[in-house]
Amino acid sequence: MKDHCDALDLSEDDVINAMRSMQGYVDITPGDFREIYSIAYDLALKRVRTLWKAEDAMTSPVHCLHREMSASEAASFMASHGISGAPVVDENGTICGVVSEKDFLKKMGLPGTASFMAVVSRCMTIDGCLVSDLGGLSVRELMNCPPIVAAKETALADISELFSKHSINRVPICDTDGRPIGIVTRTNLVGSLCELR
């Protein structure tokens, strides 16, 4: 495990000066101080990582797509709500997938990392624009399944790891029956981390 004292470049002089600035007599060596500091730092980091939960950052209520919607209905819905992705629910309201801009791009034959300008650029060179081919698809054919979800008690640090591990930008927050009760996006996550400052 990486020594946080080394990561912070805590020098022997820093430790000695800190000990001198304390009131009274401190019977501890600089090495002992560094060890205590490293352990305290790790414990504080662990506490902060578990401090914020999904329910503290999620947007609720969450806008959901129905899996039988057409791709054009889904695109209109997402555009009208100003969102780039949404959970997909079945007839019981249970989450069964997630649709995002990346899914539309993949169905258009572009990589999931493509930008809007890549779409515009490609459409300009093709007689029938790429988007026209998506009209007959349903959300069921677009969605990523199974969905990556979390519970409201999930630590934001764990949600951050899900973003990284799965290359996603949102995690639906579900109740115990698998029904979406909120959503945590990268924007929500960054906003919550800023509040920790």
PyMOL commands that set and color helices and strands:
alter all, ss='L'
color gray80, all
select helices_A, chain A and resi 4-7+12-21+30-51+54-57+71-81+101-107+116-124+130-134+139-142+156-166+186-195
alter helices_A, ss='H'
color red, helices_A
select strands_A, chain A and resi 65-66+85-89+95-100+170-174+180-185
alter strands_A, ss='S'
color yellow, strands_A
deselect
rebuild
show_as cartoon
